[in-house]
């Protein structure tokens, strides 16, 4: 029997109803520490196939991703209109993808 995987979303109180309306499992977090505790709680749930975290909740995205990866949690950080916008350096992204940066 194949295990049906679920989508889990870590969001703030204002955005949780949106994700609940599409049937996602939701956990509330208002800061990075709470979001990390939520990720840790999801790590032990094999039925969770993907965890989405709203970008404006977390501070250091790369560090947050590393922690989630160590826990074995598949993570997508979703930008929001409250997220800090940073310019994209395409050359740096290509170099990193090729293992040179």
N, C-alpha and C positions, 0 to 999 in steps of 0.2 A: 504494500500500500504506500503510495507516495504521500509525503507530508505536504500539506498545503501551507505555503508560507504567507506571512502577513506583513503589512507595512506598518511600521511604528513611527510616530512623529513626536518629536520633543519641541514643544512650542510654548509661548507665553499664554496667559489666560485669555487675552483678546482674540488669539488666532486658533485656539483649540477647537471651537465649534465648527470652523471651516473644514478641518481635517476629520473630525468626527462625522460630518455629514457625508463624507465619501467612504466611510466605513473603516478608517484607519484606527489602529490602536494609538491612543494619545497619552503622553505624560507631560505634566506641566513643569516648566522651569522658567525662572526669571533671571538666572545668571549662569555663568559657566560652571560653577561648582555644582549647582543643582542639575544642570544638563549632564555633567559627567557622572553623577550618581545615577541618573536615569539610564545612561548608556551602560553602566556597570550592572544595573538590574536586568537590562535586556540581554546582556551577554550570555546569561544562563538559559535563555529561552530559544530552543532550536526552531520554533515555529516562526520566529522573526526573520524575514528575508532581507529587509532593508530598513535602515533607520535614517530618517530625515531630521536634521536639526536646523532651526531657523538661525541664520547667520548673526542677526543682531543680538542673540542671547549669549553668544560666546565671544571671548576676547581674542586669543591667539589661535587662529584656525589651524595652522600647521601642527601646533602642539596638541590640540584637541584631536586632530585626525590621527596623530601618532598613538595617542592613548587608546583611541577606539580600535585602531589596527592591532595593538598589543592584546586587546581583549577579544579580537576576532569578530568584531562587529562591522558589517558592511555599512558604510556611512555616506550620506549625501548631505552636504551643507548647502542649504537653499538661501540664496540672497533675498533680502527683503528691502522694502523702501527705507527701512530704518538702518540698514547696514552701511558701514563705512565703505565708500567706493574708492578703489585703488586702481591706478592705471595698469594696464597689462603690458608686460615687456615680452613680446612674442619671441625675440631672439633667446631670451633666458628660458622660456618654456620649451622651445625646441632643443636647446642644449641639454636641459634636464631630461627630456624625453629620450635623448640619445645617450644619456649617461655621462655627459661631459660637463655637468654643472650642478 
